[in-house]
Amino acid sequence: MSNPPFLRHAAVTPFPPLPDPSALPGFGDPAAPAGTPPAAGLSGPAVPAVPAGAAGLAHAAGLAEWTFPADPGCVRTARAVVRDTLRTWHLDPVTDLAVLLVSELVTNSLRYAPGPVGLRLRPLGGPDAAGGVRVEVSDPLPVPPLLRTAAPDEEGGRGLLLVASAALRWGTRCGGMGKTVWFELGSAG
């Protein structure tokens, strides 16, 4: 079965360490004009401190990113850093939804991938993040996730459908050394 046409694929560098987005071919917004740097014009407020168990980095360009060990406890930590960061960026309207979707994607990474999980948040719409947020979850498994409909009695299989239904846009980038699943949420939720 082929992937749905809304999945986007490009080469990425796996986590850790998290690379500078401008250094990655194909990292930019697929809808942006050619040659547009991925983080052009972004600056932003500070990012909260990194909880224990996560390696984190905040860029001056308003980018926040963390690498978590492949441990079930990292799901809770990922939810906490997303919640704290989005509140710091005054994105309260999308915080709960972003936390839910990150929880689903980090859990998927832990379930299917053998290594660390990367998480990146980038405000959309300039320094005040008025346009919303782009969230990326990466892992070392280069196989794209499969969007499917779960049977009524299945306990899993709904996370990616939830992302596809709730996000303004979403997609994947796959390379020989890993993949990234990303989604965007508007500031109005």
C-alpha positions as CSV (number, residue, x, y, z in Angstrom):
1,M,0.0,0.0,0.0
2,S,1.4,3.4,-0.9
3,N,1.5,6.4,1.5
4,P,-1.2,9.0,1.3
5,P,-0.2,12.0,-0.9
6,F,-0.1,14.4,2.1
7,L,3.0,12.7,3.5
8,R,6.1,14.6,2.7
9,H,9.5,12.9,2.6
10,A,13.1,14.3,2.7
11,A,16.4,13.4,4.1
12,V,17.0,14.3,7.8
13,T,19.8,13.8,10.3
14,P,18.8,11.6,13.2
15,F,18.7,12.7,16.8
16,P,21.0,13.2,18.9
17,P,22.4,15.7,18.4
18,L,19.7,17.9,16.9
19,P,21.0,19.8,13.9
20,D,20.6,23.4,13.0
21,P,17.5,23.3,10.7
22,S,19.1,25.6,8.1
23,A,21.8,23.0,7.6
24,L,19.3,20.2,6.5
25,P,18.3,19.9,2.9
26,G,14.5,19.7,2.6
27,F,13.9,20.8,6.1
28,G,12.1,24.0,5.2
29,D,8.3,24.4,4.9
30,P,7.3,22.6,1.7
31,A,4.9,25.5,1.0
32,A,7.6,28.1,1.4
33,P,9.3,29.6,-1.7
34,A,12.5,28.0,-2.8
35,G,15.6,29.3,-1.0
36,T,13.6,30.5,2.1
37,P,15.6,29.6,5.3
38,P,13.5,27.4,7.6
39,A,13.8,29.7,10.6
40,A,13.9,33.1,8.8
41,G,12.9,36.0,10.9
42,L,12.2,34.0,14.0
43,S,13.2,35.2,17.4
44,G,11.4,34.6,20.6
45,P,11.1,34.5,24.3
46,A,13.1,32.3,26.6
47,V,12.3,28.6,26.9
48,P,11.8,27.0,30.3
49,A,14.6,24.9,31.9
50,V,15.0,21.3,30.8
51,P,13.6,18.7,33.2
52,A,15.9,15.9,34.4
53,G,16.4,13.1,31.9
54,A,16.2,15.2,28.8
55,A,19.0,17.0,26.9
56,G,17.6,20.3,25.8
57,L,18.7,23.3,23.7
58,A,17.0,26.6,23.1
59,H,18.1,28.7,20.1
60,A,18.0,32.5,20.0
61,A,15.8,32.1,16.9
62,G,12.8,30.9,19.0
63,L,13.5,27.2,18.4
64,A,13.2,24.8,21.4
65,E,14.5,21.3,21.1
66,W,15.2,18.3,23.3
67,T,16.5,14.7,23.0
68,F,14.9,12.1,25.3
69,P,16.2,8.6,26.1
70,A,14.2,5.7,24.9
71,D,12.4,5.3,28.2
72,P,8.7,5.3,28.9
73,G,9.1,8.1,31.4
74,C,10.2,10.5,28.6
75,V,6.5,10.8,27.5
76,R,5.7,12.6,30.7
77,T,8.8,14.8,30.4
78,A,7.9,15.6,26.7
79,R,4.4,16.7,27.8
80,A,5.9,18.9,30.5
81,V,8.4,20.7,28.3
82,V,5.8,21.3,25.6
83,R,3.3,22.6,28.1
84,D,5.9,24.9,29.7
85,T,7.3,26.2,26.4
86,L,4.0,26.9,24.8
87,R,2.8,28.8,27.9
88,T,6.0,30.8,27.8
89,W,5.3,31.6,24.2
90,H,1.7,32.6,25.1
91,L,0.2,29.8,23.1
92,D,-2.2,28.7,25.7
93,P,-5.1,28.1,23.2
94,V,-3.1,25.2,21.6
95,T,-1.2,23.9,24.6
96,D,-3.6,21.1,25.5
97,L,-3.9,19.9,22.0
98,A,-0.1,20.1,21.3
99,V,0.5,18.1,24.5
100,L,-1.9,15.4,23.5
101,L,-0.5,15.1,20.0
102,V,3.1,15.1,21.3
103,S,2.2,12.4,23.8
104,E,0.9,10.2,20.9
105,L,3.9,10.7,18.7
106,V,6.5,10.2,21.4
107,T,4.7,7.1,22.5
108,N,4.8,5.8,18.9
109,S,8.5,6.5,18.6
110,L,9.1,4.6,21.8
111,R,6.9,1.7,20.7
112,Y,8.5,1.2,17.2
113,A,12.0,2.8,17.2
114,P,15.1,1.5,19.0
115,G,16.7,4.8,20.1
116,P,16.4,8.3,21.4
117,V,13.4,10.6,20.7
118,G,13.9,14.1,19.5
119,L,11.4,16.9,20.0
120,R,11.5,20.3,18.4
121,L,9.1,23.3,18.8
122,R,9.2,26.3,16.5
123,P,6.8,29.3,16.8
124,L,5.0,30.3,13.6
125,G,4.3,33.9,12.7
126,G,7.3,35.7,14.1
127,P,8.7,36.5,17.5
128,D,5.4,36.5,19.3
129,A,4.3,33.1,17.9
130,A,1.0,34.7,16.8
131,G,0.7,32.2,14.0
132,G,0.9,29.0,16.1
133,V,3.5,26.4,16.5
134,R,5.2,23.7,14.5
135,V,6.1,20.5,16.4
136,E,8.4,17.8,15.3
137,V,9.1,14.4,16.8
138,S,12.1,12.4,15.5
139,D,13.5,8.9,16.0
140,P,16.1,6.7,14.4
141,L,13.6,4.4,12.5
142,P,13.6,5.5,8.8
143,V,10.2,3.9,8.1
144,P,7.3,6.3,7.8
145,P,4.4,5.8,10.1
146,L,1.2,4.3,8.6
147,L,-2.0,6.2,8.8
148,R,-4.7,3.6,9.2
149,T,-8.1,3.1,10.7
150,A,-8.1,0.9,13.8
151,A,-10.7,-1.8,14.4
152,P,-13.1,-0.9,17.2
153,D,-11.6,-3.5,19.6
154,E,-7.9,-2.5,19.0
155,E,-6.2,-0.7,21.8
156,G,-3.8,1.2,19.4
157,G,-3.7,2.6,15.9
158,R,-5.4,5.9,16.4
159,G,-2.6,8.3,17.3
160,L,-1.6,9.3,13.7
161,L,-5.3,9.6,12.7
162,L,-5.7,12.0,15.7
163,V,-2.7,14.1,14.5
164,A,-4.1,14.2,10.9
165,S,-7.5,15.2,12.1
166,A,-6.5,17.9,14.7
167,A,-3.5,19.6,13.0
168,L,-3.7,22.3,10.4
169,R,-0.9,20.5,8.5
170,W,1.2,17.5,9.1
171,G,3.7,15.2,7.4
172,T,6.8,13.1,7.6
173,R,10.4,13.4,6.5
174,C,12.3,10.1,6.2
175,G,15.9,9.4,5.5
176,G,18.3,6.4,5.8
177,M,19.0,7.2,9.4
178,G,15.6,8.3,10.8
179,K,12.4,10.1,10.4
180,T,10.5,13.1,11.7
181,V,6.8,13.4,12.1
182,W,5.7,17.0,12.2
183,F,2.5,19.0,12.7
184,E,1.3,22.6,12.9
185,L,-1.3,24.1,15.1
186,G,-2.8,27.6,14.6
187,S,-2.9,30.0,17.6
188,A,-6.6,29.7,17.7
189,G,-6.5,26.0,18.2
